[in-house]
């Protein structure tokens, strides 16, 4: 059988490669709210590219993807596909040239394997890129899940606890993002995706220097700041238990090795054990940054060196002190699930869940805690939850929460030497700040409704959302996007959200 030649990497192929490159960069970094309402199609139509998928015909688009599919049947073409992706990254100025080459090399095996295993037909790919006139494809299509035959238990609305009832005090840590190469005095403004490192560079006429305890900008944290947080958290104890939701390594996703990821996991785990002590139970969860390549978690049928065993085995060893011998599975009902706790966005926010019948009755809250890291332009922070305690008839629901921060402006002490032991201070307590009785779903639903008519209340939320360091105002379209986000625990609601005539459109990110 004759070998089908793979086309040389012309611009059409480079644009094909954007399907890989752009979602990769978006997935590595928390999304700014100004990005959230944008369509992926708009991202592919950047002014510097001067190319729009909608300007080509269905036949041309399908021909490109057919050639790509057939070409990847041969191992000899893998190098050419990887080269095309790297060239796309460089030509479209998505990152520094060396970053583009490094990240292409790091992701090439996973990317090629995903394309080879993909069940996406050319007609579906082109429907996504060109539009519905070219086919049918919805990446956000609903999944059908078969639930047990047992009927849903009767809904029992939560009852606020009586004054003086026991409460559980829970420490929540997320998105630590320790940067082993953080250097005080290095460039805080650089062209790479991550700055404040020994190899960061910026022109001398525009240079902010990395602070001792951390820096506002595209920077993660030095280890001393993480350890200082844990020392302060230990002193603020005791804690009934601790939630820790991952994202341990820094954002240098283009140059990470497995050994570096495991080293970060081990160092931070042992620091938590050291400072919080052996008597507190920590419930750890994996984050999207724990693996390398970032976001790469092959399914169970992938074995050998390409599997995730290298990561999971080390987690099992390091976290065995906190976990039972047998992990138990539990089920998705509203009177059973009393709290949902998340990180990842780096912001201090939440999302509402409503009943499936009317989409108006609030039945759940996704609490999203702020990050430990400063990335991007934030103060370091952590969360404390107050949960209805251990007694007969307890609702076990979240009653209140506090956010603590390290004010970098004060800690780095511009007029002199940085403080030796800076204090983590209370930024706000939710019920006191917003005048709420508790943080039950009905209470937070009323708070969201209040954001519509009370501009001062919303701007207060916007300030706390950024952990006390706001880098840009939020008006009009930005506010609409935020309000849609808060009301859209279900993603299809975000897609349909239409407030004040501004429709928030879906994005891959």
C-alpha positions in Angstrom: 0.0 0.0 0.0 1.4 3.4 -1.0 2.4 5.8 1.8 0.1 8.8 1.8 2.3 11.9 2.0 1.4 14.3 4.8 1.0 17.9 3.6 3.7 20.4 4.5 2.7 22.6 7.4 1.0 25.4 5.6 -1.3 27.9 7.3 -4.4 25.8 7.1 -2.7 23.0 9.0 -1.3 25.5 11.5 -4.8 26.7 12.2 -5.9 23.1 12.7 -3.3 22.9 15.3 -5.0 25.7 17.3 -7.6 23.1 18.4 -4.8 21.8 20.5 -2.8 24.9 21.4 -5.5 27.4 22.5 -7.5 25.1 24.8 -4.2 24.0 26.3 -3.3 27.6 27.3 -6.8 28.3 28.5 -6.9 25.2 30.6 -3.6 25.9 32.3 -4.6 29.3 33.8 -7.7 30.5 35.7 -10.0 32.4 33.4 -10.5 36.1 33.7 -14.1 37.2 33.7 -13.5 39.3 30.6 -12.8 36.0 28.7 -15.8 34.1 29.9 -18.5 35.4 27.6 -16.4 34.8 24.5 -17.0 32.0 22.0 -14.1 29.7 21.1 -14.7 30.6 17.5 -13.9 34.2 18.3 -10.6 33.1 19.9 -9.6 31.3 16.7 -10.3 34.5 14.7 -7.6 36.6 16.3 -6.7 39.8 14.4 -3.0 38.7 14.1 -4.1 35.5 12.4 -6.3 37.1 9.7 -8.0 33.8 9.2 -11.5 32.7 10.0 -12.8 29.2 9.9 -16.2 30.5 8.7 -14.6 31.9 5.6 -13.9 28.4 4.2 -16.3 25.9 2.8 -17.4 22.7 4.5 -15.7 20.6 1.8 -12.3 22.3 2.4 -12.6 21.9 6.2 -13.6 18.3 5.9 -10.8 17.6 3.5 -8.3 19.0 5.9 -9.5 16.9 8.8 -9.7 13.8 6.5 -6.1 14.2 5.5 -5.2 14.7 9.2 -7.0 11.5 10.2 -5.5 9.4 7.4 -2.0 10.8 8.0 -2.1 9.9 11.6 -2.6 6.2 10.7 1.1 6.2 10.1 3.7 6.8 12.8 6.0 8.5 10.3 3.8 11.5 10.2 3.6 12.1 14.0 6.8 14.3 13.9 5.3 16.5 11.2 2.0 17.0 13.1 4.0 17.9 16.2 6.1 20.3 14.2 3.0 21.9 12.8 1.6 22.5 16.3 4.8 24.2 17.4 4.9 26.4 14.3 1.2 27.4 14.9 2.1 28.5 18.5 5.1 30.5 17.3 3.5 32.1 14.3 0.4 33.2 16.2 2.6 34.6 19.0 0.7 32.5 21.6 3.9 32.4 23.7 7.6 32.9 23.6 9.3 30.7 20.9 11.1 28.5 23.5 7.9 28.0 25.5 6.1 27.0 22.3 8.8 24.4 21.4 9.0 23.0 25.0 5.3 22.7 25.5 4.9 21.0 22.0 7.5 18.5 22.9 6.0 17.8 26.3 2.5 17.3 25.0 3.2 15.6 21.7 2.6 12.0 22.7 -0.6 12.7 24.5 -1.8 15.0 21.7 -1.1 12.4 19.0 -2.6 9.6 21.0 -5.8 11.6 21.5 -6.1 12.4 17.8 -5.5 8.7 16.9 -8.0 7.5 19.4 -10.6 10.2 18.7 -14.0 9.3 17.5 -14.6 12.8 16.1 -15.5 12.7 12.5 -14.4 15.4 10.1 -18.1 16.5 9.7 -18.3 16.9 13.5 -15.0 18.8 13.8 -16.1 21.2 11.0 -19.6 21.7 12.5 -17.8 22.9 15.6 -15.4 25.2 13.7 -17.4 26.4 10.7 -20.9 26.3 12.1 -24.1 24.2 12.3 -24.5 24.5 8.5 -21.5 22.1 8.2 -22.9 19.4 10.5 -23.9 18.7 14.0 -21.7 18.7 17.1 -22.2 19.9 20.6 -19.3 19.5 23.0 -21.6 20.4 25.9 -24.3 17.9 25.1 -26.0 16.4 28.1 -25.0 12.9 29.4 -27.6 10.4 30.4 -26.8 8.7 33.7 -28.8 5.7 35.0 -29.6 6.1 38.7 -30.6 3.3 41.0 -34.2 2.2 41.0 -34.7 3.4 44.5 -36.9 6.6 44.5 -35.5 9.9 45.5 -35.8 10.4 49.3 -38.4 13.0 50.4 -37.0 16.5 50.4 -36.3 17.8 53.9 -35.6 21.5 53.9 -32.6 22.3 56.2 -33.5 23.8 59.6 -31.2 26.4 61.1 -29.5 25.2 64.3 -30.6 26.6 67.7 -28.3 29.2 69.2 -25.3 27.6 70.9 -25.5 24.4 68.9 -22.1 22.7 68.2 -20.3 23.7 65.0 -17.4 22.1 63.1 -14.5 24.3 62.1 -13.0 23.3 58.8 -9.8 24.6 57.2 -9.8 24.7 53.3 -6.6 24.9 51.3 -6.6 25.0 47.5 -4.3 26.0 44.5 -1.1 26.4 46.4 1.1 26.5 43.2 4.5 26.5 44.8 7.2 27.7 42.5 10.6 26.2 43.4 12.3 28.7 41.1 10.7 31.9 42.6 13.5 34.4 43.2 13.1 37.7 45.2 14.1 40.6 43.0 13.6 38.8 39.7 11.4 40.3 37.0 7.7 40.4 37.9 6.7 41.5 34.4 7.9 39.1 31.7 6.8 37.6 28.3 6.6 34.1 29.6 3.3 32.7 31.1 5.0 32.7 34.5 7.3 35.4 36.0 9.2 36.1 39.2 11.7 33.3 38.4 15.4 33.1 38.0 15.1 33.1 34.2 12.4 35.8 33.9 13.3 38.8 31.8 11.8 42.2 31.1 13.3 45.4 29.8 15.1 47.5 32.5 12.9 50.5 31.7 9.8 48.5 32.6 10.7 46.3 35.6 8.8 45.4 38.7 10.7 43.2 41.1 9.4 40.1 42.8 8.6 40.7 46.4 9.9 38.6 49.3 6.5 37.0 50.3 4.9 37.0 46.9 4.0 39.4 44.0 1.0 40.7 42.2 1.2 39.5 38.7 1.8 36.3 36.7 3.7 34.8 39.7 3.3 31.8 42.0 4.6 31.5 45.6 7.9 30.9 47.2 8.0 28.0 49.7 8.4 30.3 52.7 5.0 31.9 52.1 3.3 28.5 52.0 5.0 27.4 55.2 4.1 30.8 56.8 0.5 30.1 56.0 0.6 26.7 57.5 2.3 28.0 60.7 -0.5 30.6 61.0 -3.2 28.1 60.2 -1.9 25.7 62.9 -1.9 28.5 65.4 -5.5 29.4 64.5 -6.6 25.8 65.1 -7.7 23.3 66.3 -9.5 22.1 63.1 -12.1 19.4 63.1 -10.9 18.4 59.6 -9.1 19.9 56.6 -10.1 19.9 52.9 -7.2 20.3 50.5 -8.1 20.4 46.8 -4.9 20.2 44.8 -3.0 22.2 42.2 0.3 22.0 44.0 2.9 22.7 41.3 3.6 26.1 39.7 2.3 27.3 36.3 5.4 26.5 34.3 3.5 23.8 32.5 5.7 23.8 29.4 8.8 22.5 31.3 7.6 20.2 34.0 8.8 16.6 34.6 7.2 13.8 36.5 9.9 13.9 39.1 9.3 17.6 39.7 5.6 17.0 40.1 6.1 14.2 42.6 8.7 16.3 44.5 6.2 19.2 44.9 3.5 16.7 46.0 5.8 15.2 48.6 7.2 18.5 50.0 3.8 20.2 50.4 2.2 17.0 51.8 4.9 16.7 54.5 4.7 20.4 55.4 1.0 20.0 56.0 1.5 17.0 58.1 4.3 18.8 60.0 2.4 22.0 60.8 -1.1 20.7 61.3 -0.1 17.7 63.2 -1.0 14.0 63.2 -4.3 14.3 64.9 -6.2 16.3 62.3 -7.7 14.4 59.3 -7.0 15.9 55.9 -9.2 15.1 52.9 -7.0 15.7 49.9 -8.1 15.8 46.2 -6.2 15.8 43.0 -6.0 19.0 40.9 -5.6 19.4 37.2 -2.0 20.6 37.7 -0.7 17.5 39.5 -0.1 15.6 36.3 2.4 16.4 33.5 1.5 17.2 30.9 -1.0 19.4 32.7 -4.6 18.2 32.5 -3.4 14.8 31.3 -5.2 12.0 33.1 -5.4 8.9 30.8 -8.4 6.7 31.4 -8.0 3.3 33.1 -7.6 1.3 29.9 -4.2 3.1 29.3 -1.5 1.1 30.9 2.3 1.2 31.2 4.4 4.4 31.0 1.6 6.4 29.5 -0.8 5.7 32.4 -1.3 7.9 35.5 0.1 5.2 37.8 3.3 7.2 38.5 1.1 9.9 40.1 -1.6 7.9 41.8 0.8 5.5 43.5 2.8 8.3 45.1 -0.4 10.0 46.2 -1.5 6.7 47.8 1.7 6.5 49.7 1.9 10.1 50.8 -1.8 10.4 51.7 -2.2 7.0 53.3 -2.1 8.5 56.9 -5.3 10.4 56.1 -7.3 7.9 54.1 -9.2 4.7 55.1 -8.0 1.5 53.6 -11.1 1.2 51.5 -12.5 4.2 49.7 -16.3 4.2 49.7 -18.5 5.5 47.0 -21.6 7.5 47.8 -24.6 8.9 45.6 -25.7 12.6 43.4 -29.5 13.6 46.1 -30.3 17.1 47.6 -31.2 16.0 51.1 -28.0 13.8 51.3 -25.4 16.2 49.9 -25.0 19.0 52.3 -22.0 20.8 50.9 -19.9 21.1 47.7 -16.4 22.5 48.0 -14.2 23.6 45.1 -11.1 25.5 44.2 -9.4 25.9 40.8 -10.7 29.4 39.7 -8.4 31.1 42.3 -11.3 33.5 43.1 -13.6 33.7 46.1 -17.0 32.9 44.7 -19.9 30.4 44.5 -22.5 29.0 42.2 -26.1 28.1 42.8 -28.0 24.9 41.9 -31.7 24.9 41.3 -34.3 22.2 41.1 -34.7 20.5 37.7 -38.4 21.0 37.4 -38.8 24.8 37.8 -35.1 26.0 37.9 -36.2 28.5 40.6 -36.0 26.6 43.9 -32.4 26.8 45.3 -31.3 23.4 46.5 -27.5 23.5 46.6 -24.4 25.7 46.6 -21.0 25.2 45.1 -18.6 27.0 47.4 -15.5 28.0 45.5 -12.6 29.0 47.8 -9.8 31.5 46.9 -6.3 30.3 46.1 -3.2 30.2 48.2 -1.2 31.5 45.2 -1.1 35.1 44.0 -1.6 34.0 40.3 -2.8 36.4 38.8 -2.7 39.8 40.7 -4.1 38.4 43.9 -3.3 38.3 47.6 -2.5 34.8 49.0 -5.5 33.5 50.9 -7.3 30.5 52.5 -10.8 29.7 53.7 -12.4 28.6 56.9 -15.8 27.0 56.9 -18.2 26.7 59.9 -20.5 23.7 59.5 -23.5 22.6 61.5 -21.9 20.3 64.1 -22.1 16.8 65.4 -25.4 16.4 67.3 -28.8 14.7 66.8 -30.7 16.4 64.1 -27.8 18.5 62.7 -28.3 19.7 59.1 -24.5 19.3 58.5 -24.7 22.3 56.2 -22.4 25.3 55.9 -23.4 28.0 58.2 -20.7 30.6 57.6 -17.2 31.0 56.2 -14.3 33.3 56.6 -11.5 34.3 54.1 -8.0 35.1 55.4 -5.4 36.8 53.3 -1.8 37.9 53.4 -1.7 41.6 52.3 1.3 41.7 50.1 1.6 45.5 50.1 2.1 45.4 53.9 4.0 42.1 54.1 6.6 43.1 51.5 7.0 46.5 53.2 8.3 48.6 50.3 9.8 51.3 52.5 12.2 48.8 54.2 12.9 45.2 54.9 10.0 42.7 54.5 8.3 41.6 57.7 9.9 38.5 59.2 6.6 37.0 60.3 3.7 38.7 58.5 0.2 38.2 59.8 -2.6 36.6 57.9 -5.7 38.7 58.6 -9.4 38.2 58.3 -10.7 39.8 55.1 -14.4 39.2 55.8 -16.9 36.8 57.4 -19.8 36.1 55.0 -22.8 36.3 57.2 -21.7 39.6 58.9 -20.6 41.2 55.6 -23.7 40.4 53.6 -26.3 40.4 56.5 -27.2 36.7 56.2 -28.6 34.3 58.8 -26.6 31.4 57.4 -25.2 30.2 54.1 -28.1 27.9 53.2 -29.0 27.8 49.5 -32.0 30.0 50.1 -29.8 32.7 51.8 -27.3 32.8 49.0 -30.0 32.9 46.4 -31.4 36.0 48.1 -27.8 37.5 48.1 -27.5 36.9 44.3 -30.9 38.6 43.8 -29.7 41.5 45.9 -26.7 42.0 43.5 -29.1 43.0 40.7 -30.4 46.1 42.4 -27.8 47.0 44.9 -24.6 48.2 43.1 -22.7 48.8 46.4 -23.4 45.2 47.5 -22.2 43.8 44.2 -19.0 45.8 44.2 -18.3 44.6 47.8 -18.6 41.0 46.4 -16.3 41.9 43.5 -13.7 43.2 46.0 -13.8 40.1 48.2 -13.8 37.9 45.1 -10.3 39.2 44.3 -9.1 38.7 48.0 -8.9 42.5 48.5 -6.8 43.3 45.5 -8.9 44.4 42.5 -7.0 45.0 39.3 -9.9 46.0 37.1 -13.5 47.3 37.7 -16.6 45.2 36.9 -19.4 47.0 35.2 -22.2 46.2 32.6 -21.2 43.2 30.6 -18.7 42.0 33.2 -21.4 42.2 35.9 -23.8 40.4 33.7 -21.3 37.6 33.1 -20.7 37.3 36.9 -24.4 37.2 37.8 -24.9 34.5 35.1 -22.0 32.5 36.6 -23.3 32.7 40.1 -26.7 31.4 39.0 -25.3 28.6 36.8 -24.1 25.6 38.8 -25.5 23.7 35.8 -23.5 24.6 32.7 -26.5 24.5 30.4 -27.9 27.4 32.4 -24.8 29.5 31.8 -25.2 28.8 28.1 -28.9 30.0 28.2 -28.3 32.9 30.6 -29.6 36.2 29.2 -29.6 39.2 31.5 -30.3 42.8 30.5 -30.2 41.9 26.9 -26.6 40.6 27.1 -26.3 36.9 26.4 -23.3 35.0 27.9 -22.1 32.6 25.3 -20.4 29.3 25.8 -16.7 28.7 25.7 -14.4 25.7 25.9 -12.8 27.2 29.0 
